[in-house]
């Protein structure tokens, strides 16, 4: 088990951890327009500066990289460090919160707020683990470096900048997923599909849903040209399908709302995409042209079958597909496409199929990210799994994910916590929270893992 001195220290930090997480959550570190010294906006820069002050308070050697990222190192910086990569930016709050999303609210052992679980809470678990190792005076054969990025939820410009201006260690983990450990991350295909509205068929006057392609939207609203007859069709479709739609006749037309189940695009199994619901309805009501093409290619599914890209492999599981953004403006529309792809799949073949199934639509900003796999027999994986099992007595078997973490930046990196098996996963959803005792346990697991890999 973990050295009793370190375990006791981490236990003693519980209330201090809660207070620091509260301060961090109260900074709405959402990506915004760049300013001098703040490439992702002033709120993100404020969060970065706060994190650095806290790291320095704990005795870490710190460095800020032009507002893109920062790092905090424990140990002799002349040696190759173990990297721990986390992020300080968050996704927008979205709808459905029962507490103010950027006012961390504590209810018993739970702390609610955007970023508690993704990823400020886990980042602090790693930092408090490092603090305990330092205060216990444990000698290290290699340093531990906590790297905090500021653009994980968007384009990862932070990691590009860090790799260009600092040394990225080759081995480490990202506390940005779940335990026991994720050693396989799917590849990704991201693009925006653009098309024009047809003058024929159903007319969509307004539709503006989604801000991030990696979020499964829970609500989609549209204004359609029509009156009571159209509203009746919508209500009848809702009754027929059992899907929750509402329709209200206004002076401007029919305002329709589709109510889905929100979530993270990497984990669509328990969600229902409200944009997908809206597309299915629009097709039923007679929409024509490019928007019908999009509806045909995304008929409220997440396996990519209608796009001709459904596939799976034993290592990483099935492909998933999500539309997180659908905007209609000035007779045109744009829709995001976020595909999480098995590591053995051929990305060029899948992209060709997407183009084939979206004739007439233009794919803009097309990008791919390769898959990532670390062998389960590697020293990194075996050490981290041993630390997890030792602290929890739970089975420790590596897993795969459709999520993308900073582990992909490392030559040999894995995602490691801080969610536990059976936990409610509310990342990118309303009412995100962490449980304080589990975060303290995660800090102990991280300390155990760090010492296995770095202790002299």
C-alpha positions in Angstrom: 0.0 0.0 0.0 1.0 3.7 -0.3 3.4 4.9 2.3 1.3 5.8 5.4 3.0 9.2 5.7 1.8 10.2 2.2 -1.7 8.6 2.6 -2.1 10.6 5.9 -1.0 13.8 4.2 -3.5 13.4 1.4 -6.3 12.7 3.8 -5.4 15.9 5.7 -5.7 17.9 2.5 -9.4 17.1 1.9 -10.9 20.4 2.9 -8.1 22.4 1.3 -8.6 20.4 -1.9 -12.3 21.3 -1.8 -11.6 25.0 -1.3 -9.1 25.1 -4.1 -11.4 23.3 -6.5 -14.1 25.7 -5.6 -11.9 28.6 -6.5 -10.9 27.0 -9.8 -14.4 26.2 -10.8 -15.5 29.8 -10.2 -13.2 30.9 -13.1 -15.3 30.3 -16.3 -12.4 29.2 -18.4 -14.2 29.1 -21.7 -12.4 29.7 -24.9 -12.9 33.2 -26.1 -11.4 35.8 -28.5 -7.6 36.0 -28.2 -5.9 39.0 -26.5 -2.3 39.9 -25.8 -0.9 37.2 -23.6 -4.2 35.4 -23.6 -4.5 33.3 -26.8 -7.7 31.7 -25.6 -9.3 34.7 -23.9 -8.8 36.5 -20.6 -10.8 34.0 -18.4 -8.6 31.1 -19.5 -5.5 33.2 -18.8 -6.8 34.1 -15.4 -7.3 30.3 -14.7 -3.8 29.6 -15.9 -2.3 32.3 -13.6 -4.3 31.0 -10.6 -3.1 27.5 -11.2 0.5 28.6 -11.4 0.3 30.5 -8.1 -1.2 27.4 -6.4 1.6 25.2 -7.8 4.2 27.6 -6.7 2.6 27.7 -3.2 3.2 23.9 -3.0 6.9 24.3 -3.8 6.8 23.3 -7.5 9.2 24.7 -10.1 6.8 26.5 -12.5 6.8 27.9 -16.0 4.2 29.6 -18.2 4.3 29.3 -22.0 2.8 32.5 -23.4 -0.6 31.8 -22.1 -1.0 28.5 -24.0 0.0 26.2 -21.2 2.1 25.9 -18.0 4.0 23.2 -16.1 4.9 22.5 -12.6 7.8 20.2 -11.8 8.7 18.2 -8.7 12.3 16.9 -8.5 15.6 17.3 -10.4 14.6 19.0 -13.6 17.8 17.8 -15.3 16.3 14.3 -15.6 13.6 13.0 -18.0 10.3 13.6 -16.2 7.2 11.6 -15.9 4.5 13.7 -17.6 1.0 14.2 -16.1 -1.1 16.1 -18.6 -4.4 17.8 -17.6 -6.4 20.8 -18.8 -7.8 24.0 -17.4 -10.4 24.9 -20.1 -14.0 23.8 -20.0 -17.0 23.4 -22.3 -19.9 25.8 -22.1 -22.4 25.2 -19.3 -25.4 24.4 -21.5 -28.9 24.0 -20.2 -30.5 22.1 -17.3 -28.3 23.0 -14.3 -29.9 22.8 -10.9 -27.0 24.9 -9.4 -25.1 27.9 -10.9 -22.5 26.1 -13.1 -19.6 28.5 -12.3 -20.4 28.8 -8.6 -19.1 25.6 -7.1 -21.8 24.3 -4.9 -21.1 21.7 -2.2 -23.8 19.3 -1.1 -22.4 16.9 1.4 -19.5 15.2 -0.2 -20.4 16.4 -3.7 -19.0 19.5 -5.3 -21.1 20.7 -8.3 -19.8 22.9 -11.1 -18.6 23.0 -14.7 -15.1 21.5 -14.8 -15.2 19.6 -11.5 -14.7 16.3 -13.2 -13.4 17.5 -16.6 -10.7 18.4 -15.8 -10.0 20.7 -12.9 -10.8 18.2 -10.2 -8.5 15.5 -11.5 -5.7 18.0 -12.2 -5.8 19.0 -8.6 -5.7 15.3 -7.5 -2.4 15.0 -9.4 -1.1 18.3 -7.9 -2.0 17.3 -4.3 -0.4 13.9 -4.9 2.8 15.7 -5.9 2.5 18.0 -2.9 2.3 15.0 -0.5 5.3 13.4 -2.1 7.3 16.6 -1.6 6.2 17.2 2.0 6.9 13.6 2.9 10.5 14.1 1.6 10.5 11.1 -0.6 13.6 11.1 -2.9 13.0 10.7 -6.6 15.1 9.2 -9.3 13.2 11.2 -11.9 11.0 14.3 -11.7 7.3 14.5 -12.0 6.0 17.2 -14.3 2.3 18.4 -14.3 1.5 20.0 -17.6 -1.7 22.1 -17.7 -3.1 23.0 -21.1 -5.7 25.6 -22.0 -7.3 24.4 -25.3 -8.1 20.7 -24.8 -11.8 21.2 -25.5 -11.2 22.8 -28.8 -8.2 22.6 -31.2 -5.3 21.5 -28.9 -3.3 24.6 -30.0 -1.9 24.6 -26.5 -0.2 21.3 -27.0 1.2 22.3 -30.3 2.7 25.4 -28.7 4.1 23.5 -25.8 5.7 20.9 -28.0 7.3 23.7 -30.0 8.5 25.8 -27.0 9.2 23.2 -24.3 10.3 19.6 -24.0 7.4 17.2 -24.0 8.4 14.1 -22.0 7.8 10.8 -23.8 6.1 8.9 -21.1 3.2 9.8 -18.8 -0.6 9.8 -18.2 -3.6 12.1 -18.4 -6.0 12.2 -15.5 -8.9 13.0 -17.8 -11.0 9.9 -18.2 -11.6 6.9 -15.9 -10.0 4.2 -13.9 -8.7 1.5 -14.1 -6.8 2.8 -17.2 -7.3 3.6 -20.9 -4.5 2.4 -23.1 -6.4 2.7 -26.4 -7.9 5.9 -27.8 -9.8 5.9 -31.1 -8.8 7.9 -34.1 -10.9 10.9 -35.0 -12.4 12.6 -38.0 -13.7 16.1 -37.6 -15.3 18.4 -40.2 -18.1 20.9 -40.9 -20.5 19.9 -43.6 -22.0 23.0 -45.4 -25.0 23.1 -47.7 -27.8 25.4 -49.0 -31.4 25.4 -48.2 -33.8 24.4 -50.9 -36.7 26.6 -52.0 -38.8 23.5 -52.3 -40.5 21.6 -49.5 -40.5 22.5 -45.9 -38.9 25.9 -45.1 -36.6 26.2 -42.1 -36.5 29.9 -41.1 -34.3 29.6 -38.0 -32.2 26.9 -36.4 -29.1 27.5 -34.2 -28.0 24.6 -32.0 -24.7 23.7 -30.5 -21.3 25.3 -29.8 -18.9 22.4 -29.6 -18.8 19.4 -31.9 -17.8 17.1 -29.0 -21.0 17.7 -27.1 -24.3 15.8 -27.7 -26.9 18.5 -27.6 -29.9 17.9 -25.4 -32.2 20.6 -26.9 -32.7 21.7 -30.5 -35.1 24.4 -31.5 -36.2 25.5 -35.0 -38.7 28.0 -36.5 -40.5 26.5 -39.4 -42.8 28.1 -42.0 -46.3 27.0 -41.4 -49.3 27.1 -39.1 -51.6 24.9 -37.0 -51.7 22.1 -39.6 -47.9 21.7 -39.4 -48.0 21.9 -35.6 -50.5 19.0 -35.7 -48.2 17.0 -37.9 -45.3 17.5 -35.4 -47.5 16.5 -32.5 -48.7 13.4 -34.3 -45.1 12.4 -35.2 -44.1 12.8 -31.5 -47.0 10.5 -30.5 -46.1 8.0 -33.2 -42.4 7.8 -32.4 -42.6 8.4 -28.6 -39.9 11.1 -29.0 -40.5 14.3 -27.1 -41.2 17.2 -29.5 -43.2 20.3 -28.8 -44.8 22.6 -31.4 -46.1 26.2 -30.8 -47.8 28.3 -33.4 -46.5 31.9 -33.5 -46.9 34.9 -35.7 -43.6 34.0 -37.4 -44.4 30.3 -37.9 -44.2 27.1 -35.9 -41.6 26.9 -33.2 -40.6 23.3 -32.6 -38.4 21.9 -29.9 -36.7 18.5 -29.8 -35.7 17.3 -26.3 -32.8 14.8 -26.3 -30.5 13.5 -23.7 -27.1 15.4 -23.6 -23.7 14.0 -23.1 -20.1 13.7 -24.5 -19.8 12.7 -28.1 -17.4 9.9 -27.2 -20.0 8.1 -25.2 -23.3 8.3 -27.1 -24.8 5.0 -25.9 -27.0 6.5 -23.1 -27.7 9.8 -24.9 -30.2 11.0 -27.6 -29.0 13.7 -30.0 -31.6 16.5 -30.2 -30.1 17.6 -33.6 -30.6 14.0 -34.9 -34.2 14.2 -33.6 -34.8 17.5 -35.4 -33.3 16.1 -38.7 -35.5 13.1 -38.6 -38.5 15.3 -38.0 -37.6 17.7 -40.8 -37.3 14.8 -43.2 -40.7 13.5 -42.2 -42.2 17.0 -42.7 -40.8 17.2 -46.2 -37.6 19.2 -46.1 -35.7 19.0 -49.4 -32.2 19.5 -50.9 -29.0 19.4 -48.9 -30.7 19.4 -45.6 -32.6 16.2 -46.5 -29.3 14.7 -47.6 -27.9 15.5 -44.2 -31.0 14.0 -42.5 -30.7 10.8 -44.6 -27.1 10.5 -43.5 -27.8 11.0 -39.8 -31.1 9.4 -39.0 -30.9 9.5 -35.2 -28.1 7.0 -35.0 -24.5 7.1 -33.7 -22.8 4.2 -35.5 -22.3 5.9 -38.8 -24.2 3.2 -40.7 -26.1 5.7 -42.9 -22.8 7.3 -43.8 -21.4 3.9 -44.8 -18.7 4.1 -42.2 -19.9 1.7 -39.5 -17.0 -0.5 -38.3 -15.4 -1.9 -35.2 -12.3 -3.8 -34.0 -11.5 -5.8 -31.0 -8.9 -3.4 -29.7 -11.1 -0.3 -29.6 -14.7 -1.2 -30.2 -17.2 0.4 -32.6 -17.1 3.7 -34.5 -19.3 6.4 -33.1 -20.6 9.5 -34.9 -22.0 12.8 -33.6 -23.5 16.1 -34.9 -23.0 18.6 -32.2 -23.6 21.8 -34.2 -26.3 22.7 -36.7 -26.6 26.3 -37.7 -28.9 27.8 -40.3 -28.2 31.3 -41.6 -28.9 33.3 -44.8 -30.1 30.3 -46.8 -27.2 28.1 -45.8 -26.5 25.6 -43.1 -23.4 24.1 -41.4 -23.3 20.9 -39.4 -20.4 19.4 -37.5 -19.4 15.8 -37.8 -17.4 14.2 -35.0 -16.4 10.5 -35.7 -14.5 8.4 -33.2 -12.9 5.6 -35.2 -11.4 2.2 -34.4 -7.6 2.4 -34.4 -7.3 -0.2 -37.2 -9.7 1.5 -39.6 -8.5 3.3 -42.7 -9.4 7.0 -42.3 -9.1 7.8 -46.0 -11.6 5.1 -46.9 -14.0 6.4 -44.3 -13.7 10.0 -45.5 -14.4 8.9 -49.1 -17.6 7.2 -47.9 -18.7 10.3 -46.0 -18.2 12.4 -49.2 -20.1 9.8 -51.2 -23.1 9.9 -48.8 -23.2 13.7 -48.5 -23.4 14.6 -52.2 -23.7 18.3 -52.8 -22.4 19.2 -49.3 -18.9 20.8 -48.9 -16.7 19.4 -46.1 -14.8 22.3 -44.5 -12.0 22.2 -42.0 -11.6 18.4 -42.4 -9.1 17.1 -39.9 -8.0 13.7 -38.6 -6.3 12.5 -35.5 -4.6 9.1 -35.5 -5.5 6.5 -32.9 -3.3 5.7 -30.0 -2.4 2.5 -28.3 0.1 1.5 -25.6 0.8 -2.2 -25.1 -0.8 -3.6 -21.9 2.5 -5.2 -21.0 4.5 -1.9 -20.9 6.1 -0.7 -17.7 3.8 2.3 -17.7 0.5 0.3 -17.9 1.6 -2.4 -15.5 2.7 0.2 -12.9 -0.4 2.3 -13.1 -2.7 -0.7 -12.9 -0.8 -2.0 -9.9 -1.2 1.3 -8.2 -4.9 1.4 -8.9 -5.4 -2.2 -7.7 -3.3 -1.7 -4.6 -5.3 1.4 -3.5 -8.8 0.0 -4.4 -8.6 -3.8 -4.4 -10.6 -3.6 -7.6 -9.9 -5.4 -10.9 -7.4 -3.6 -13.0 -7.8 -4.3 -16.7 -6.9 -1.7 -19.5 -9.8 -0.3 -21.6 -10.4 1.6 -24.8 -12.3 4.9 -25.3 -13.7 7.1 -28.0 -12.6 10.1 -26.0 -9.5 11.9 -26.9 -7.1 12.9 -24.1 -3.7 14.5 -24.0 -2.2 11.0 -23.7 -2.1 11.1 -27.5 0.5 13.8 -27.3 3.0 11.4 -25.6 4.9 8.7 -27.3 3.8 6.4 -24.6 0.8 7.9 -22.7 -2.4 6.6 -21.2 -5.5 8.1 -19.7 -5.7 7.2 -16.0 -8.7 8.3 -13.9 -10.2 10.1 -12.2 -13.6 8.6 -12.7 -14.3 5.3 -11.0 -16.2 2.3 -12.4 -19.9 2.8 -11.8 -19.7 6.6 -11.4 -22.2 8.8 -13.0 -20.5 10.4 -16.0 -21.7 14.0 -16.4 -18.7 15.4 -18.4 -20.1 18.0 -20.8 -23.5 17.7 -19.2 -25.5 19.7 -16.7 -25.0 19.1 -13.0 -21.4 17.9 -13.4 -19.9 17.0 -10.0 -17.2 15.1 -8.1 -17.3 13.3 -4.8 -14.7 14.5 -2.4 -13.8 11.1 -0.9 -13.2 9.7 -4.4 -11.0 12.6 -5.4 -8.9 12.0 -2.3 -8.7 8.3 -3.2 -7.7 9.3 -6.8 -4.9 11.5 -5.3 -3.6 8.5 -3.4 -3.7 6.3 -6.5 -1.7 9.0 -8.4 0.8 9.3 -5.6 1.2 5.5 -5.6 1.7 5.5 -9.4 4.2 8.4 -9.4 6.3 6.7 -6.8 6.3 3.3 -8.6 7.7 5.1 -11.7 9.8 7.8 -10.1 11.0 6.8 -6.6 14.7 6.6 -6.1 
